[in-house]
Amino acid sequence: MGSYCNESYAEFLDSLKAAGVVIRNEVEVRERLAESQRWRSAFMTLAANGRTLGIEFTVAGNGSDPRAVQRVLAEHAFPAEKEAAFIAQLTADR
């Protein structure tokens, strides 16, 4: 976890997209995370409640691998319960 402080929200979002996650209203997500000192908490809040702002995280058809998404979250120091909640949200209503 030594690189925890060096990881940026931009790298995180790029990694999520590479894992097959589609981010609707990505500009808004990036702006909000840039303003936050605790971008991980801000991300989880946006993931859970962002629809009212036009923010949504979805999977790109069959191109997303839940294990890849889980790895991205783990690499960026998200707690396991947050990983599970985000992955469940990605696959809900599909």
C-alpha positions in Angstrom: 0.0 0.0 0.0 3.0 2.3 -0.3 1.8 3.8 -3.5 -1.6 4.7 -2.0 -0.9 8.4 -1.9 0.6 8.5 -5.4 -2.4 7.0 -7.2 -4.6 9.5 -8.8 -8.3 9.5 -9.5 -7.4 9.9 -13.2 -5.4 6.8 -13.3 -8.2 5.0 -11.5 -10.9 6.1 -13.9 -8.7 5.1 -16.9 -8.1 1.7 -15.3 -11.8 1.2 -14.8 -12.5 2.1 -18.4 -9.8 -0.3 -19.6 -11.6 -3.0 -17.5 -14.8 -2.4 -19.5 -16.6 0.1 -17.3 -18.5 2.8 -19.2 -18.7 6.2 -17.4 -21.6 8.4 -18.4 -21.0 12.1 -17.7 -17.3 11.4 -17.2 -16.4 15.1 -17.3 -18.6 15.7 -14.2 -17.0 12.7 -12.4 -13.5 13.9 -13.1 -14.4 17.5 -12.0 -15.9 16.3 -8.7 -13.0 13.9 -7.9 -10.5 16.6 -8.7 -12.2 18.8 -6.1 -12.1 16.2 -3.4 -9.2 15.4 -1.1 -10.8 12.0 -0.4 -11.5 11.0 -4.0 -12.1 7.4 -3.1 -15.0 8.3 -0.8 -16.3 10.8 -3.4 -16.2 8.1 -6.1 -18.2 5.7 -4.0 -20.8 8.4 -3.3 -21.0 9.2 -7.0 -21.3 5.6 -7.9 -24.2 5.1 -5.4 -26.0 8.4 -5.9 -24.8 10.0 -9.1 -27.8 9.2 -11.3 -29.5 12.5 -10.3 -26.4 14.2 -11.7 -26.5 12.2 -14.9 -23.6 10.1 -13.7 -23.8 6.3 -14.2 -21.3 3.5 -14.3 -22.2 0.5 -16.5 -20.5 -2.4 -18.2 -19.7 -2.4 -21.9 -21.8 -5.3 -23.1 -19.9 -8.6 -22.6 -16.6 -6.7 -22.6 -16.3 -6.2 -18.9 -14.8 -8.7 -16.5 -15.9 -8.4 -12.9 -12.6 -9.8 -11.8 -10.7 -7.1 -13.7 -12.9 -4.4 -12.1 -12.3 -5.9 -8.7 -8.5 -5.9 -9.3 -8.7 -2.2 -10.3 -10.5 -1.4 -7.1 -8.1 -3.4 -5.0 -5.1 -1.8 -6.7 -6.4 1.6 -5.7 -7.0 0.7 -2.1 -10.7 0.4 -2.0 -12.0 -1.8 0.9 -13.4 -5.2 -0.1 -17.0 -4.3 0.9 -16.8 -1.2 -1.4 -15.5 -3.4 -4.2 -18.4 -5.8 -3.8 -21.0 -2.9 -3.6 -19.6 -1.3 -6.8 -19.5 -4.6 -8.7 -23.1 -5.4 -7.6 -24.3 -2.0 -8.8 -22.6 -2.5 -12.2 -24.4 -5.8 -12.7 -27.8 -4.8 -11.2 -30.7 -3.9 -13.6 -28.9 -5.6 -16.5 
